[in-house]
Amino acid sequence: MTSPRSSNSPQKTDPAKDLASSGVSAWLAPILYFLGYHFVMPFFFRELTVIGTENIPKTGAVIIAPTHRSRWDSMVVPYAIGRIATGRDPRYMVSIDEMQGIQGWFISRMGGFPIDTKNPGSTLFRYCIELLKQAQMLVIFPEGNIFRHQKVNSIKPGLARIALQVENNNPELETKILPVSIRYSEAYPRWRGAFQVCIGGSIAVAEYTKYSPKTATQKLTEDLETQIKAVDAANAPSWALKPEEC
């Protein structure tokens, strides 16, 4: 992990080292969760709505699959599904550009780990699989990048491949995928804005293992995209952005 220091460009990192050093700090996480949940989030946003927390499994391997609308998502997702709400600590991918300096120091101790979006590499893939084998809760933004508009974008197949590999090799985990919609009242979240997180019913990965690997990946990816769109459409708030506002 690079030491915090100012720079005009992101410092290079060692992905393997960053993965190994990431985790959930036993002393820092409770403090930041308390401050974030009770002070930071309510102070910045005027309205915080979370729908469907009852759909989150309390145990087992779970992949949270949210839409990606802002850098705030890395705080909104733990707010909605983290230890205060569900008793579980989510682990989540973060762009390597955001894992620099003091920000990266905090993120790596709150469950975040770096991903080079241009060249993810096999190390990251194996790390995600290991986390799920430990029956952890893993956040993967299936659209791949931040999109400021509200339309659900095409889902990339990487999430399905990870889920299927874990389920095929570890069926006792009963791996689940949760479709999640995140909305903000502005394309670029701002002071006293609002957000809404909607969590749909879980998708049982085991149902797809009867197909060939290629067909299973395709069907699971398509079904996940359909479910995210359904959750997103069914719970649009009154302040939902119109296309021309994005």
C-alpha positions as CSV (number, residue, x, y, z in Angstrom):
1,M,0.0,0.0,0.0
2,T,1.4,3.4,-0.9
3,S,1.9,5.9,1.9
4,P,-0.3,8.9,2.0
5,R,1.3,11.8,0.2
6,S,0.3,14.5,-2.3
7,S,0.9,13.9,-5.9
8,N,-0.3,15.3,-9.2
9,S,-0.9,11.7,-10.5
10,P,-1.9,8.4,-8.9
11,Q,1.0,6.4,-7.4
12,K,1.7,3.0,-8.8
13,T,0.6,0.1,-6.6
14,D,1.3,-3.5,-6.3
15,P,-2.1,-5.3,-6.9
16,A,-1.0,-8.5,-5.1
17,K,0.3,-6.5,-2.1
18,D,-2.8,-4.3,-2.0
19,L,-5.1,-7.3,-2.0
20,A,-3.2,-9.0,0.8
21,S,-3.3,-5.8,3.0
22,S,-7.0,-5.2,2.5
23,G,-9.6,-6.3,5.0
24,V,-11.9,-5.0,7.7
25,S,-10.1,-3.4,10.6
26,A,-11.3,-4.7,14.0
27,W,-10.8,-1.3,15.6
28,L,-11.4,1.2,12.8
29,A,-14.5,-0.3,11.2
30,P,-16.8,0.0,14.2
31,I,-15.8,3.7,14.7
32,L,-16.3,4.6,11.0
33,Y,-19.5,2.7,10.7
34,F,-20.9,4.5,13.8
35,L,-19.8,7.9,12.5
36,G,-20.9,7.3,9.0
37,Y,-24.3,5.7,9.8
38,H,-25.3,8.2,12.5
39,F,-23.6,11.4,11.5
40,V,-21.9,11.7,8.1
41,M,-24.7,10.2,5.9
42,P,-27.6,11.9,7.7
43,F,-25.7,15.1,7.8
44,F,-24.9,15.2,4.0
45,F,-28.2,13.7,2.7
46,R,-31.6,15.0,3.5
47,E,-33.3,11.7,2.7
48,L,-31.9,8.2,3.0
49,T,-34.1,5.4,2.0
50,V,-33.2,1.7,2.0
51,I,-35.8,-0.9,0.8
52,G,-35.5,-4.7,1.0
53,T,-32.9,-5.4,3.7
54,E,-35.0,-8.4,4.6
55,N,-33.8,-10.0,1.3
56,I,-30.1,-10.0,2.4
57,P,-29.0,-13.5,3.6
58,K,-27.6,-13.5,7.1
59,T,-25.1,-16.2,6.3
60,G,-23.4,-17.8,3.3
61,A,-21.7,-16.5,0.2
62,V,-23.5,-13.5,-1.1
63,I,-22.6,-11.3,-4.1
64,I,-24.2,-7.8,-3.9
65,A,-24.8,-6.5,-7.5
66,P,-25.6,-2.8,-7.4
67,T,-25.9,-0.2,-10.1
68,H,-23.0,2.3,-10.0
69,R,-24.0,5.9,-10.0
70,S,-21.4,7.8,-7.9
71,R,-18.3,7.5,-5.8
72,W,-20.6,7.9,-2.9
73,D,-21.7,4.3,-3.7
74,S,-18.7,3.0,-1.7
75,M,-20.3,4.6,1.4
76,V,-24.0,4.1,0.5
77,V,-23.7,0.3,0.0
78,P,-22.1,-0.3,3.5
79,Y,-24.7,2.1,4.9
80,A,-27.5,0.0,3.4
81,I,-26.1,-3.5,3.9
82,G,-23.2,-3.2,6.3
83,R,-22.8,-4.4,9.9
84,I,-25.2,-1.9,11.5
85,A,-28.0,-2.9,9.1
86,T,-27.3,-6.7,8.7
87,G,-24.4,-7.6,11.0
88,R,-22.2,-8.4,8.0
89,D,-19.1,-6.6,6.6
90,P,-19.2,-6.2,2.8
91,R,-16.0,-6.5,0.8
92,Y,-16.0,-4.5,-2.4
93,M,-13.9,-3.7,-5.4
94,V,-12.7,-0.1,-5.8
95,S,-11.0,1.4,-8.8
96,I,-7.2,1.5,-8.3
97,D,-7.3,5.2,-8.9
98,E,-9.4,5.6,-5.7
99,M,-7.0,3.5,-3.6
100,Q,-4.4,6.2,-3.3
101,G,-3.2,8.2,-0.3
102,I,-5.2,8.6,2.8
103,Q,-8.5,7.7,1.0
104,G,-7.0,4.4,0.0
105,W,-5.7,3.8,3.5
106,F,-9.3,4.1,4.9
107,I,-10.9,2.1,2.0
108,S,-8.5,-0.8,2.4
109,R,-9.4,-1.1,6.1
110,M,-13.1,-0.9,5.5
111,G,-13.3,-3.9,3.2
112,G,-12.3,-2.3,-0.1
113,F,-9.7,-3.8,-2.4
114,P,-8.3,-2.4,-5.7
115,I,-9.2,-3.3,-9.2
116,D,-7.5,-2.2,-12.4
117,T,-10.5,-1.8,-14.6
118,K,-8.4,-1.8,-17.7
119,N,-6.5,-5.0,-16.8
120,P,-8.3,-6.9,-13.9
121,G,-6.0,-9.9,-14.1
122,S,-6.4,-13.4,-12.7
123,T,-5.2,-12.4,-9.2
124,L,-8.3,-10.4,-8.6
125,F,-10.5,-13.1,-9.9
126,R,-9.0,-15.7,-7.5
127,Y,-9.2,-13.2,-4.6
128,C,-12.9,-12.8,-5.2
129,I,-13.4,-16.5,-5.3
130,E,-11.5,-16.9,-2.0
131,L,-13.6,-14.3,-0.3
132,L,-16.8,-16.1,-1.3
133,K,-15.3,-19.5,-0.2
134,Q,-15.1,-17.9,3.2
135,A,-18.8,-17.2,3.0
136,Q,-18.3,-13.5,2.9
137,M,-20.5,-10.8,1.3
138,L,-18.8,-9.5,-1.8
139,V,-19.9,-6.3,-3.7
140,I,-19.3,-6.3,-7.4
141,F,-20.7,-3.4,-9.6
142,P,-21.8,-5.4,-12.6
143,E,-22.1,-2.4,-15.0
144,G,-18.3,-2.0,-14.6
145,N,-18.2,1.8,-14.4
146,I,-20.0,4.8,-13.0
147,F,-23.0,5.9,-15.1
148,R,-24.7,9.2,-14.2
149,H,-28.0,8.5,-15.9
150,Q,-30.6,6.2,-14.3
151,K,-30.9,3.6,-17.0
152,V,-29.6,0.2,-16.1
153,N,-26.6,-0.5,-18.4
154,S,-25.6,-3.9,-19.8
155,I,-24.3,-6.2,-17.2
156,K,-20.8,-7.6,-17.7
157,P,-20.3,-11.4,-17.5
158,G,-17.5,-11.4,-14.9
159,L,-19.8,-11.5,-11.9
160,A,-21.6,-14.6,-13.3
161,R,-18.3,-16.4,-14.0
162,I,-17.1,-15.8,-10.4
163,A,-20.4,-16.9,-8.9
164,L,-20.7,-20.1,-11.0
165,Q,-17.1,-21.1,-10.3
166,V,-17.7,-20.8,-6.6
167,E,-21.0,-22.6,-6.7
168,N,-19.7,-25.5,-8.9
169,N,-16.7,-26.1,-6.6
170,N,-18.5,-25.3,-3.3
171,P,-22.2,-26.1,-3.5
172,E,-22.5,-26.2,0.2
173,L,-22.1,-22.4,0.2
174,E,-25.4,-22.0,-1.7
175,T,-24.1,-18.8,-3.3
176,K,-26.7,-16.0,-3.8
177,I,-26.7,-12.9,-5.9
178,L,-28.7,-9.8,-4.8
179,P,-29.8,-7.3,-7.5
180,V,-29.6,-3.8,-6.1
181,S,-30.7,-0.4,-7.5
182,I,-29.0,2.8,-6.3
183,R,-30.6,6.2,-7.2
184,Y,-29.6,9.8,-6.3
185,S,-31.7,12.9,-6.6
186,E,-28.9,14.5,-8.7
187,A,-26.6,13.1,-11.3
188,Y,-23.7,14.3,-9.1
189,P,-24.8,13.9,-5.5
190,R,-24.7,17.1,-3.6
191,W,-25.4,18.6,-0.1
192,R,-28.9,17.9,1.2
193,G,-29.7,15.6,-1.7
194,A,-31.3,12.2,-1.4
195,F,-30.6,8.6,-2.2
196,Q,-32.5,5.4,-2.4
197,V,-31.2,1.8,-2.3
198,C,-33.6,-1.0,-3.3
199,I,-32.6,-4.6,-2.7
200,G,-34.4,-7.3,-4.7
201,G,-34.9,-11.0,-4.0
202,S,-31.8,-13.2,-4.2
203,I,-30.9,-15.3,-7.2
204,A,-29.7,-18.8,-6.4
205,V,-26.7,-19.6,-8.5
206,A,-27.2,-23.3,-8.0
207,E,-30.1,-23.2,-10.5
208,Y,-27.7,-22.4,-13.3
209,T,-25.1,-25.1,-12.7
210,K,-27.1,-27.6,-14.8
211,Y,-26.2,-25.7,-18.0
212,S,-22.8,-25.7,-19.8
213,P,-20.4,-23.0,-18.5
214,K,-21.0,-20.7,-21.5
215,T,-24.8,-21.0,-21.4
216,A,-24.9,-20.7,-17.6
217,T,-22.8,-17.5,-17.7
218,Q,-25.0,-16.0,-20.4
219,K,-28.3,-17.0,-18.7
220,L,-27.2,-15.8,-15.3
221,T,-26.0,-12.5,-16.6
222,E,-29.2,-11.9,-18.5
223,D,-31.4,-12.8,-15.6
224,L,-29.4,-10.6,-13.2
225,E,-29.8,-7.6,-15.6
226,T,-33.5,-8.3,-15.8
227,Q,-33.9,-8.5,-12.1
228,I,-31.9,-5.2,-11.5
229,K,-34.1,-3.4,-14.1
230,A,-37.2,-4.8,-12.4
231,V,-36.1,-3.6,-8.9
232,D,-35.1,-0.2,-10.3
233,A,-38.4,0.3,-12.2
234,A,-40.6,-0.9,-9.3
235,N,-39.3,1.5,-6.7
236,A,-38.6,4.8,-8.6
237,P,-38.9,7.7,-6.0
238,S,-40.9,10.9,-6.7
239,W,-37.6,12.7,-7.2
240,A,-36.2,10.2,-9.7
241,L,-34.1,11.9,-12.4
242,K,-35.5,12.4,-15.8
243,P,-33.2,11.5,-18.8
244,E,-32.6,15.1,-19.7
245,E,-31.4,15.8,-16.1
246,C,-28.6,13.2,-16.2
